[in-house]
């Protein structure tokens, strides 16, 4: 594909393009995604979904990781994904070169369960649910194209993508559900095993990283304001725009808090493999991951009404390949 500017192709400079993906162009846009992924191996990801409808009776701060996962599973199993945003960068220090916003068709607020305040928030930020139902991508088509995109099931070698997210347990929950073509597994270790199978071990949750950075707090927009990071394109609560902002926030955290490759003896790579609120490292997930069914082809993460977010005070992954990639 040809990016918007030569500067963007060289390293992500210039005005960010967010490419809208609908049913009528999904095949060609995933061809573009496959080409982009070969040149821009740093991927930030965000999703939009209709809030949460199941909340534990206990306060989220008192929940164990397994209890938080049980709440996540109940919600993800019951609800439908609305949007997926992917932003791509050439290197750990480069801004995003291009972003894709995949609009899915499954959710209908007239008939499907949802959190009304979450859906109203999304509608207020420009999501047209009627258009998504008419023109959106079938979730099974999206899952099949994602499986063949080179972004998932790529192993852990030098060619595997590095994933950057913000408060991403639900994001990965919805993607794993779609890629598997079934409900999420019963236990947290099984789920984390699947995240590792599909997305590798170079997975970073900026919400987890910021817990070790003095003075940082809040959701994605608040964090961006603290760091002086401006949104490159689009608006909040749109998956493509939030994916790009997630990448810019993460690289700013690296620049400010991890300059010189180490901070108190640790580089940002040591935070690989931990999803905020689910503090078992991906490479410590003991249970084997089930085989994928490829035939099926508010915590405060920008106020998506994720109850049971937890405080993310868990351990740090220690994957050497991820450390080498981002140090």
Helices and strands as residue ranges (DSSP letters): H 6-11, E 17-21, H 26-39, E 42-49, G 60-62, H 65-78, E 81-89, E 98-103, H 116-124, H 129-135, H 139-147, E 162-165, H 169-180, H 188-199, E 203-205, H 206-210, H 220-227, H 239-257, G 259-261, G 268-271, G 282-284, H 320-326
